[in-house]
Amino acid sequence: MSWLSIALLAAAVVILIGAEWPRLNTRFGSGARKRRERARRKATWHIVRSETERSESEEFAASVERDLEQLPTIEERDQYR
């Protein structure tokens, strides 16, 4: 191999790395490590609900049911009029 072909090959490798650098950085860079660590921490999170929240949600559901029962209804008319 001549020195020219080695230089062209090296230039091609440098251009390829330069073109793919943003994608490689998002996958293997420090930001990716932080995202993976945060995802691991978030995987162990869970929602803690108190008794007052449950009673409030049940009270809300009951009020919605009461409101729906109080809505005026339309009687269907005879189709064979």
TITI-898551 format. One record per residue: residue number from 1; x, y, z of N, C-alpha, C in turn; chain. Coordinates in Angstrom, 1 decimal, always signed. Layout:
% TITI-898551
<site n="NUM" n_x="X" n_y="Y" n_z="Z" ca_x="X" ca_y="Y" ca_z="Z" c_x="X" c_y="Y" c_z="Z" chain="A"/>
...
//
This chain:
% TITI-898551
<site n="1" n_x="+0.8" n_y="-1.2" n_z="+0.0" ca_x="+0.0" ca_y="+0.0" ca_z="+0.0" c_x="+0.9" c_y="+1.2" c_z="+0.0" chain="A"/>
<site n="2" n_x="+0.5" n_y="+2.2" n_z="-0.7" ca_x="+1.2" ca_y="+3.4" ca_z="-0.8" c_x="+0.8" c_y="+4.3" c_z="+0.3" chain="A"/>
<site n="3" n_x="+1.6" n_y="+5.4" n_z="+0.6" ca_x="+1.3" ca_y="+6.3" ca_z="+1.6" c_x="+0.0" c_y="+7.1" c_z="+1.3" chain="A"/>
<site n="4" n_x="-0.3" n_y="+7.3" n_z="+0.0" ca_x="-1.5" ca_y="+8.0" ca_z="-0.5" c_x="-2.7" c_y="+7.2" c_z="-0.1" chain="A"/>
<site n="5" n_x="-2.7" n_y="+5.9" n_z="-0.3" ca_x="-3.9" ca_y="+5.2" ca_z="+0.0" c_x="-4.1" c_y="+5.1" c_z="+1.5" chain="A"/>
<site n="6" n_x="-3.1" n_y="+5.0" n_z="+2.3" ca_x="-3.2" ca_y="+5.0" ca_z="+3.7" c_x="-3.7" c_y="+6.4" c_z="+4.2" chain="A"/>
<site n="7" n_x="-3.3" n_y="+7.5" n_z="+3.6" ca_x="-3.8" ca_y="+8.8" ca_z="+4.0" c_x="-5.2" c_y="+9.0" c_z="+3.6" chain="A"/>
<site n="8" n_x="-5.6" n_y="+8.5" n_z="+2.5" ca_x="-7.0" ca_y="+8.5" ca_z="+2.1" c_x="-7.9" c_y="+7.7" c_z="+3.0" chain="A"/>
<site n="9" n_x="-7.4" n_y="+6.5" n_z="+3.4" ca_x="-8.2" ca_y="+5.7" ca_z="+4.3" c_x="-8.3" c_y="+6.4" c_z="+5.7" chain="A"/>
<site n="10" n_x="-7.3" n_y="+7.0" n_z="+6.1" ca_x="-7.3" ca_y="+7.7" ca_z="+7.4" c_x="-8.3" c_y="+8.8" c_z="+7.3" chain="A"/>
<site n="11" n_x="-8.2" n_y="+9.6" n_z="+6.2" ca_x="-9.1" ca_y="+10.7" ca_z="+6.0" c_x="-10.6" c_y="+10.2" c_z="+6.0" chain="A"/>
<site n="12" n_x="-10.9" n_y="+9.1" n_z="+5.4" ca_x="-12.2" ca_y="+8.6" ca_z="+5.3" c_x="-12.7" c_y="+8.2" c_z="+6.7" chain="A"/>
<site n="13" n_x="-11.8" n_y="+7.6" n_z="+7.5" ca_x="-12.2" ca_y="+7.2" ca_z="+8.9" c_x="-12.5" c_y="+8.5" c_z="+9.7" chain="A"/>
<site n="14" n_x="-11.7" n_y="+9.5" n_z="+9.6" ca_x="-11.9" ca_y="+10.7" ca_z="+10.3" c_x="-13.2" c_y="+11.4" c_z="+9.9" chain="A"/>
<site n="15" n_x="-13.5" n_y="+11.4" n_z="+8.6" ca_x="-14.7" ca_y="+12.0" ca_z="+8.1" c_x="-15.9" c_y="+11.2" c_z="+8.6" chain="A"/>
<site n="16" n_x="-15.8" n_y="+9.9" n_z="+8.6" ca_x="-16.9" ca_y="+9.1" ca_z="+9.1" c_x="-17.2" c_y="+9.3" c_z="+10.6" chain="A"/>
<site n="17" n_x="-16.1" n_y="+9.4" n_z="+11.4" ca_x="-16.3" ca_y="+9.6" ca_z="+12.8" c_x="-16.9" c_y="+11.0" c_z="+13.0" chain="A"/>
<site n="18" n_x="-16.4" n_y="+12.0" n_z="+12.3" ca_x="-17.0" ca_y="+13.3" ca_z="+12.4" c_x="-18.4" c_y="+13.4" c_z="+12.0" chain="A"/>
<site n="19" n_x="-18.8" n_y="+12.7" n_z="+11.0" ca_x="-20.2" ca_y="+12.7" ca_z="+10.6" c_x="-21.1" c_y="+12.0" c_z="+11.6" chain="A"/>
<site n="20" n_x="-20.6" n_y="+10.9" n_z="+12.3" ca_x="-21.4" ca_y="+10.1" ca_z="+13.2" c_x="-21.3" c_y="+10.6" c_z="+14.6" chain="A"/>
<site n="21" n_x="-20.4" n_y="+11.6" n_z="+14.9" ca_x="-20.1" ca_y="+12.0" ca_z="+16.3" c_x="-21.4" c_y="+12.3" c_z="+17.1" chain="A"/>
<site n="22" n_x="-22.3" n_y="+13.1" n_z="+16.6" ca_x="-23.5" ca_y="+13.5" ca_z="+17.4" c_x="-24.3" c_y="+12.2" c_z="+17.8" chain="A"/>
<site n="23" n_x="-24.5" n_y="+11.3" n_z="+16.9" ca_x="-25.2" ca_y="+10.1" ca_z="+17.3" c_x="-24.4" c_y="+9.2" c_z="+18.3" chain="A"/>
<site n="24" n_x="-23.1" n_y="+9.1" n_z="+18.1" ca_x="-22.3" ca_y="+8.3" ca_z="+19.0" c_x="-22.3" c_y="+9.0" c_z="+20.4" chain="A"/>
<site n="25" n_x="-22.2" n_y="+10.3" n_z="+20.4" ca_x="-22.2" ca_y="+11.0" ca_z="+21.7" c_x="-23.5" c_y="+10.9" c_z="+22.4" chain="A"/>
<site n="26" n_x="-24.6" n_y="+10.9" n_z="+21.8" ca_x="-25.9" ca_y="+10.7" ca_z="+22.5" c_x="-26.0" c_y="+9.2" c_z="+23.0" chain="A"/>
<site n="27" n_x="-25.4" n_y="+8.3" n_z="+22.4" ca_x="-25.5" ca_y="+6.9" ca_z="+22.8" c_x="-24.5" c_y="+6.5" c_z="+23.8" chain="A"/>
<site n="28" n_x="-23.2" n_y="+7.0" n_z="+23.7" ca_x="-22.1" ca_y="+6.6" ca_z="+24.6" c_x="-21.5" c_y="+7.7" c_z="+25.4" chain="A"/>
<site n="29" n_x="-22.0" n_y="+9.0" n_z="+25.3" ca_x="-21.4" ca_y="+10.1" ca_z="+26.0" c_x="-21.9" c_y="+10.2" c_z="+27.4" chain="A"/>
<site n="30" n_x="-21.5" n_y="+11.3" n_z="+28.1" ca_x="-21.8" ca_y="+11.4" ca_z="+29.5" c_x="-23.3" c_y="+11.7" c_z="+29.7" chain="A"/>
<site n="31" n_x="-23.9" n_y="+12.3" n_z="+28.7" ca_x="-25.4" ca_y="+12.5" ca_z="+28.8" c_x="-26.1" c_y="+11.2" c_z="+28.8" chain="A"/>
<site n="32" n_x="-25.7" n_y="+10.3" n_z="+28.0" ca_x="-26.3" ca_y="+9.0" ca_z="+28.0" c_x="-26.2" c_y="+8.3" c_z="+29.3" chain="A"/>
<site n="33" n_x="-25.1" n_y="+8.4" n_z="+29.9" ca_x="-24.9" ca_y="+7.7" ca_z="+31.3" c_x="-25.8" c_y="+8.3" c_z="+32.3" chain="A"/>
<site n="34" n_x="-26.0" n_y="+9.7" n_z="+32.3" ca_x="-26.9" ca_y="+10.3" ca_z="+33.2" c_x="-28.3" c_y="+9.9" c_z="+32.9" chain="A"/>
<site n="35" n_x="-28.7" n_y="+9.8" n_z="+31.7" ca_x="-30.1" ca_y="+9.3" ca_z="+31.3" c_x="-30.3" c_y="+7.9" c_z="+31.8" chain="A"/>
<site n="36" n_x="-29.3" n_y="+7.0" n_z="+31.6" ca_x="-29.5" ca_y="+5.6" ca_z="+32.1" c_x="-29.6" c_y="+5.5" c_z="+33.6" chain="A"/>
<site n="37" n_x="-28.8" n_y="+6.3" n_z="+34.3" ca_x="-28.9" ca_y="+6.3" ca_z="+35.8" c_x="-30.2" c_y="+6.8" c_z="+36.2" chain="A"/>
<site n="38" n_x="-30.7" n_y="+7.9" n_z="+35.6" ca_x="-32.0" ca_y="+8.4" ca_z="+36.0" c_x="-33.1" c_y="+7.5" c_z="+35.7" chain="A"/>
<site n="39" n_x="-33.0" n_y="+6.8" n_z="+34.6" ca_x="-34.0" ca_y="+5.8" ca_z="+34.2" c_x="-34.1" c_y="+4.6" c_z="+35.3" chain="A"/>
<site n="40" n_x="-32.9" n_y="+4.2" n_z="+35.7" ca_x="-32.8" ca_y="+3.2" ca_z="+36.7" c_x="-33.5" c_y="+3.7" c_z="+38.0" chain="A"/>
<site n="41" n_x="-33.2" n_y="+4.9" n_z="+38.4" ca_x="-33.8" ca_y="+5.5" ca_z="+39.7" c_x="-35.3" c_y="+5.6" c_z="+39.5" chain="A"/>
<site n="42" n_x="-35.7" n_y="+6.1" n_z="+38.4" ca_x="-37.2" ca_y="+6.2" ca_z="+38.2" c_x="-37.9" c_y="+4.9" c_z="+38.1" chain="A"/>
<site n="43" n_x="-37.2" n_y="+3.9" n_z="+37.7" ca_x="-37.9" ca_y="+2.5" ca_z="+37.7" c_x="-38.3" c_y="+2.1" c_z="+39.0" chain="A"/>
<site n="44" n_x="-37.7" n_y="+2.5" n_z="+40.1" ca_x="-38.0" ca_y="+2.1" ca_z="+41.4" c_x="-39.0" c_y="+3.0" c_z="+42.1" chain="A"/>
<site n="45" n_x="-39.4" n_y="+4.1" n_z="+41.5" ca_x="-40.4" ca_y="+5.0" ca_z="+42.1" c_x="-41.8" c_y="+4.4" c_z="+42.1" chain="A"/>
<site n="46" n_x="-42.6" n_y="+4.8" n_z="+43.0" ca_x="-44.0" ca_y="+4.4" ca_z="+43.0" c_x="-44.8" c_y="+5.5" c_z="+43.7" chain="A"/>
<site n="47" n_x="-46.1" n_y="+5.5" n_z="+43.4" ca_x="-47.0" ca_y="+6.5" ca_z="+43.9" c_x="-47.5" c_y="+6.1" c_z="+45.3" chain="A"/>
<site n="48" n_x="-47.4" n_y="+7.1" n_z="+46.2" ca_x="-47.8" ca_y="+6.8" ca_z="+47.5" c_x="-49.1" c_y="+7.7" c_z="+47.7" chain="A"/>
<site n="49" n_x="-50.2" n_y="+7.0" n_z="+48.0" ca_x="-51.5" ca_y="+7.6" ca_z="+48.2" c_x="-51.9" c_y="+7.5" c_z="+49.6" chain="A"/>
<site n="50" n_x="-52.4" n_y="+8.6" n_z="+50.2" ca_x="-52.9" ca_y="+8.6" ca_z="+51.5" c_x="-54.4" c_y="+8.3" c_z="+51.5" chain="A"/>
<site n="51" n_x="-54.9" n_y="+8.1" n_z="+52.7" ca_x="-56.3" ca_y="+7.8" ca_z="+52.9" c_x="-57.2" c_y="+8.9" c_z="+52.5" chain="A"/>
<site n="52" n_x="-56.7" n_y="+10.2" n_z="+52.7" ca_x="-57.5" ca_y="+11.3" ca_z="+52.4" c_x="-57.6" c_y="+11.4" c_z="+50.8" chain="A"/>
<site n="53" n_x="-56.6" n_y="+11.1" n_z="+50.1" ca_x="-56.7" ca_y="+11.1" ca_z="+48.7" c_x="-57.7" c_y="+10.1" c_z="+48.2" chain="A"/>
<site n="54" n_x="-57.7" n_y="+8.9" n_z="+48.8" ca_x="-58.6" ca_y="+7.9" ca_z="+48.3" c_x="-60.0" c_y="+8.3" c_z="+48.6" chain="A"/>
<site n="55" n_x="-60.3" n_y="+8.9" n_z="+49.8" ca_x="-61.6" ca_y="+9.3" ca_z="+50.1" c_x="-62.0" c_y="+10.5" c_z="+49.2" chain="A"/>
<site n="56" n_x="-61.1" n_y="+11.4" n_z="+48.9" ca_x="-61.4" ca_y="+12.5" ca_z="+48.0" c_x="-61.8" c_y="+12.0" c_z="+46.6" chain="A"/>
<site n="57" n_x="-61.0" n_y="+11.0" n_z="+46.1" ca_x="-61.3" ca_y="+10.4" ca_z="+44.8" c_x="-62.7" c_y="+9.7" c_z="+44.8" chain="A"/>
<site n="58" n_x="-63.0" n_y="+9.0" n_z="+45.9" ca_x="-64.3" ca_y="+8.3" ca_z="+46.0" c_x="-65.4" c_y="+9.4" c_z="+46.1" chain="A"/>
<site n="59" n_x="-65.2" n_y="+10.5" n_z="+46.8" ca_x="-66.1" ca_y="+11.5" ca_z="+46.9" c_x="-66.4" c_y="+12.2" c_z="+45.5" chain="A"/>
<site n="60" n_x="-65.3" n_y="+12.4" n_z="+44.8" ca_x="-65.4" ca_y="+13.0" ca_z="+43.5" c_x="-66.2" c_y="+12.1" c_z="+42.6" chain="A"/>
<site n="61" n_x="-65.9" n_y="+10.8" n_z="+42.6" ca_x="-66.7" ca_y="+9.8" ca_z="+41.8" c_x="-68.2" c_y="+9.8" c_z="+42.1" chain="A"/>
<site n="62" n_x="-68.5" n_y="+9.9" n_z="+43.4" ca_x="-69.9" ca_y="+9.9" ca_z="+43.8" c_x="-70.5" c_y="+11.2" c_z="+43.4" chain="A"/>
<site n="63" n_x="-69.8" n_y="+12.3" n_z="+43.4" ca_x="-70.4" ca_y="+13.6" ca_z="+43.0" c_x="-70.7" c_y="+13.6" c_z="+41.5" chain="A"/>
<site n="64" n_x="-69.8" n_y="+13.0" n_z="+40.7" ca_x="-70.0" ca_y="+12.8" ca_z="+39.3" c_x="-71.2" c_y="+12.0" c_z="+39.0" chain="A"/>
<site n="65" n_x="-71.4" n_y="+10.9" n_z="+39.7" ca_x="-72.6" ca_y="+10.0" ca_z="+39.5" c_x="-73.8" c_y="+10.8" c_z="+39.9" chain="A"/>
<site n="66" n_x="-73.8" n_y="+11.6" n_z="+41.0" ca_x="-75.0" ca_y="+12.4" ca_z="+41.3" c_x="-75.3" c_y="+13.4" c_z="+40.2" chain="A"/>
<site n="67" n_x="-74.3" n_y="+14.0" n_z="+39.7" ca_x="-74.5" ca_y="+15.0" ca_z="+38.6" c_x="-75.1" c_y="+14.4" c_z="+37.4" chain="A"/>
<site n="68" n_x="-74.6" n_y="+13.2" n_z="+37.1" ca_x="-75.1" ca_y="+12.5" ca_z="+35.9" c_x="-76.6" c_y="+12.1" c_z="+36.1" chain="A"/>
<site n="69" n_x="-76.9" n_y="+11.7" n_z="+37.3" ca_x="-78.3" ca_y="+11.3" ca_z="+37.6" c_x="-79.3" c_y="+12.5" c_z="+37.5" chain="A"/>
<site n="70" n_x="-78.8" n_y="+13.7" n_z="+37.8" ca_x="-79.6" ca_y="+14.9" ca_z="+37.8" c_x="-79.7" c_y="+15.5" c_z="+36.4" chain="A"/>
<site n="71" n_x="-79.0" n_y="+15.1" n_z="+35.4" ca_x="-79.1" ca_y="+15.6" ca_z="+34.1" c_x="-80.5" c_y="+15.4" c_z="+33.5" chain="A"/>
<site n="72" n_x="-81.0" n_y="+16.3" n_z="+32.8" ca_x="-82.3" ca_y="+16.1" ca_z="+32.1" c_x="-82.2" c_y="+15.1" c_z="+31.0" chain="A"/>
<site n="73" n_x="-83.2" n_y="+14.2" n_z="+30.9" ca_x="-83.2" ca_y="+13.2" ca_z="+29.8" c_x="-84.2" c_y="+13.6" c_z="+28.8" chain="A"/>
<site n="74" n_x="-84.0" n_y="+13.1" n_z="+27.6" ca_x="-85.0" ca_y="+13.3" ca_z="+26.5" c_x="-85.6" c_y="+12.0" c_z="+26.2" chain="A"/>
<site n="75" n_x="-87.0" n_y="+12.0" n_z="+26.3" ca_x="-87.7" ca_y="+10.8" ca_z="+26.0" c_x="-87.7" c_y="+10.6" c_z="+24.5" chain="A"/>
<site n="76" n_x="-87.5" n_y="+9.4" n_z="+24.1" ca_x="-87.5" ca_y="+9.0" ca_z="+22.7" c_x="-88.9" c_y="+9.1" c_z="+22.1" chain="A"/>
<site n="77" n_x="-89.0" n_y="+9.7" n_z="+20.9" ca_x="-90.3" ca_y="+9.8" ca_z="+20.3" c_x="-90.7" c_y="+8.6" c_z="+19.5" chain="A"/>
<site n="78" n_x="-91.9" n_y="+8.4" n_z="+19.3" ca_x="-92.4" ca_y="+7.2" ca_z="+18.6" c_x="-91.8" c_y="+7.3" c_z="+17.1" chain="A"/>
<site n="79" n_x="-91.3" n_y="+6.3" n_z="+16.7" ca_x="-90.8" ca_y="+6.2" ca_z="+15.3" c_x="-91.8" c_y="+6.1" c_z="+14.2" chain="A"/>
<site n="80" n_x="-93.0" n_y="+5.6" n_z="+14.6" ca_x="-94.1" ca_y="+5.4" ca_z="+13.7" c_x="-95.2" c_y="+6.4" c_z="+13.8" chain="A"/>
<site n="81" n_x="-94.8" n_y="+7.6" n_z="+13.9" ca_x="-95.8" ca_y="+8.7" ca_z="+14.0" c_x="-96.4" c_y="+9.1" c_z="+12.7" chain="A"/>
//
